[in-house]
């Protein structure tokens, strides 16, 4: 577990009000919903502070590109030609989208992440077990920027701090919106971007959030995000569970046996455990490693 220093975080309790924690307890881990928070004025999330953070992070922890994108894309979008610090400091006019990954590498942001998760830890632990692999991601986006259709392997809460956005989610585990083969490809090392069909648009559930609001995203729930008319800052706090890792392992197992012409049954959603396939894949991977 990531260690943090409580002295670095002076609002360690109450960022999520009790009403939101109660709503989270009723919905976790499978039902998306909106929560309230009080983090929007934290100085660590100011634009200049984030530009400094971006310039301090290793290159592998930064991803940024143009913001004027369609909902569905094939592969990663191209760069804008701007440096990351310039991109963020001028986000209102740079027509860009940027994400700062694994902010827990920096002590003051690790403190921020861990104290937020500590507020939710009792519910998480009681439901899906130990909170594993805590990670934080900060998104800085220009007006009207689009985060294309994709999914993520973590349990995720996206907190909106500046500006507004609409996240449109689709049911996790429904092959109409993310085919099983795409899940398997992703967990075996492929991209997280998903094939888009305009017919999906009427079937998604839009969650509009502004400063002081957040949205919970279940594991592997397909979604896309469209910013409002102002530049946006969002913080994504994520974690894994034994359940999420077992689901990923089962997808890897299915993708492996599918190569031999089989048509495996997809893993079950919560509360199905998916342990048998996950353990089988781990055993196969261990047995297939080259011996030194």
Secondary structure, 3 states (H helix, E strand, C coil): CCCCCHHHCCCCCCCCCHHHHHHHHHHCCCCCCEEECCCCCCHHHCHHHHHHHHHHCCHHHEEEEECCCCCCCCCCCCCCCCCHHHHHHCCCCCCEEEEEECHHHCHHHHHHHHHHHHHHHHHHHHHHCCCEEEEEEEEEECCCCEEEEECCCCEEEEEEEECCEEEEECCCCCCCCCCHHHHHHHHCCCCCECCCCHHHHHHCEEEEECCCEEEEECCCCCEEEEECCCCEEEEEEEEECHHHHHHHHHHHHHHHHHCCCCCCCCCCCCCCCCHHHHHHHHHHHHHHCCCC
